[in-house]
Amino acid sequence: MKMISYKPFYETLFKKGLTEYHLIYKLGFSANTIHRIKHGEAISTKTLDALCFALDCDVQDVLCHVKDE
């Protein structure tokens, strides 16, 4: 069961008018990083920090913890 959700990441991209393409080809993030986010896999805190810096947002704008029900 995955407890980390990247749903806020896509909401933040939408609000800022950005795309995955922009992150990869304009901001230099690897396609593998975007693939990992898209599939709910782990990313490093270094990557999380870089995303927050690039998107000018807070951690909760990239991921959230989903509690087990």
C-alpha positions in Angstrom: 0.0 0.0 0.0 1.4 3.4 -1.0 1.0 6.1 1.6 2.6 9.0 -0.2 0.6 10.6 -3.0 1.9 13.0 -5.6 -1.5 14.3 -6.4 -0.6 17.8 -5.1 2.3 17.9 -7.6 0.1 17.7 -10.6 -2.3 20.2 -9.1 0.6 22.6 -8.6 1.8 22.1 -12.1 -1.7 22.8 -13.4 -2.0 26.0 -11.3 1.4 27.3 -12.5 0.6 26.4 -16.1 3.6 24.0 -16.4 4.0 20.6 -18.0 6.2 17.6 -17.4 7.9 18.5 -20.7 8.8 21.9 -19.2 10.3 20.2 -16.1 12.4 17.9 -18.2 13.5 20.0 -21.1 13.5 23.5 -19.6 14.3 22.9 -15.9 16.6 19.9 -16.3 14.7 17.3 -14.3 15.3 13.7 -15.5 12.6 11.8 -17.3 13.1 9.1 -14.7 12.2 11.4 -11.9 8.9 12.3 -13.6 8.3 8.6 -14.3 8.8 7.8 -10.6 6.4 10.6 -9.5 3.8 9.5 -12.1 4.0 5.9 -10.8 4.0 6.9 -7.1 7.5 5.7 -6.5 10.0 7.2 -4.0 12.0 10.3 -4.8 14.9 11.6 -2.7 14.7 14.6 -0.4 17.2 16.3 -2.6 14.9 15.9 -5.6 12.0 17.1 -3.5 13.9 20.1 -2.5 14.8 20.8 -6.1 11.2 20.5 -7.2 10.1 22.9 -4.4 12.7 25.4 -5.5 11.9 25.1 -9.2 8.1 25.4 -8.6 8.5 28.0 -5.9 6.3 26.0 -3.6 6.2 24.1 -0.3 6.6 20.3 0.2 2.9 19.9 0.7 2.4 21.3 -2.8 4.3 18.3 -4.2 3.2 15.4 -2.0 1.0 14.4 0.8 0.7 11.5 3.2 -2.4 9.4 2.8 -3.4 7.7 6.1 -4.3 4.0 6.1 -8.1 3.6 6.5 
